[in-house]
Amino acid sequence: MSGFLTTHVLDTARGAPAQSLQITLYRLEGTARVELARMVTNDDGRTDSPILPKAAFGVGQYELVFAAGDYLRATGQAGAAPLFLDEIPIRFGINDPQSHYHVPLLLSPYGFSTYRGS
């Protein structure tokens, strides 16, 4: 196996990388979620290493959960409770263990988007 998983979180409201945002990766096994990794973004909005390194990479269903609410509160963008966005789960499949999967997140207090990046 030679694939790996990365992300990049950009705060579109501030026009800057989202620093210190917690991300949790789960592998979905039937109805169970198995936690594989927990990381925090660096000054560039990326993790310091792949979220899922080559040695642990495999075909399957996964979920990245971005702790957007904590980030928005820490940056003064949260607004009144309850938050419109709190945890953002993104479920995706990996079907090619030889590929690099990049799942970026574009984030603002009232919206987000993602795509399969390169």
Helices and strands as residue ranges (DSSP letters): E 4-6, E 9-11, E 16-17, E 22-29, E 32-40, G 54-56, E 60-67, H 68-74, E 87-94, E 100-102, E 105-108, E 111-114
